[in-house]
Amino acid sequence: MSIPVNALKDDELLHYAQFDPDVAAELQRRFADGSIDPGRESEELRDETPRKNPPPVRPHPIPIACCD
């Protein structure tokens, strides 16, 4: 990365850790020293995740006879 990993904000660490081993190591360090609360972070991520309910499945308007 072009900026030092210790300069990243917590939410940036959570996002980029999957792409960069140095960021993953910094995330692990912050978890270990207690500067990031994993429970709080997971709740925030859960709140940001869009929850879309799929539309209800509707039956076909015209019944189709099969296998007469």
N, C-alpha and C positions, 0 to 999 in steps of 0.2 A: 504494500500500500504506500501511497505517497506521503501520508501523514503518520506520525507515530501512533502505534496502537493504543498507547496509554492516554492519548488525547481524545479517543472516541468516547461518545456518550454510551450509556448502558444499552439503550435501545439499538444503537448502531452496532454494538458488539454482538447483541443477540442476532441481528440480521446477518452480519458479515462473517460470523464464526464458522459457518458452514462452507465458506469459500476460501478462507485463509487460515492456515495453521497458527500463525502468529496471533491472529485475533482470537482464535479458539483458546490459545494458551493464556491470553490476557483475561478472557472471560472466566476461565477456570481459576485464575489467580484471584480475581475479584470475588468469585463465589467462596473461595477458601478463606479469604481474609474478612469476609462478612460485609464488604462494601456493596454487594448486590444481594437482595433478598429474593431467592428463586421463587418463592410463593407469590410475592407481590408482582414480580415480573410476569409470571405465568398468568396471573389474573388480568394484568393490563393487556397482555397479548390476546387473551381470550375475549376481552371486551372489544378489542379492535378488529377481531375476525368477523367479517360479515356473515350473518346467518340468514340465508335465504331459504324460505320454505318452497319446495317445488310445487307447481300448480297441481291441483287434484286431477287424478286420472278420470277421464269421463268415458263412459261406454260409447261404442260406435253408435251413431244416430240411427242407422238402419241395420236391423239384425241380419246376419249373414248365415244362411243355412249351409251346413257343411256335411259332406259325406252322405248324401241321400241314396 
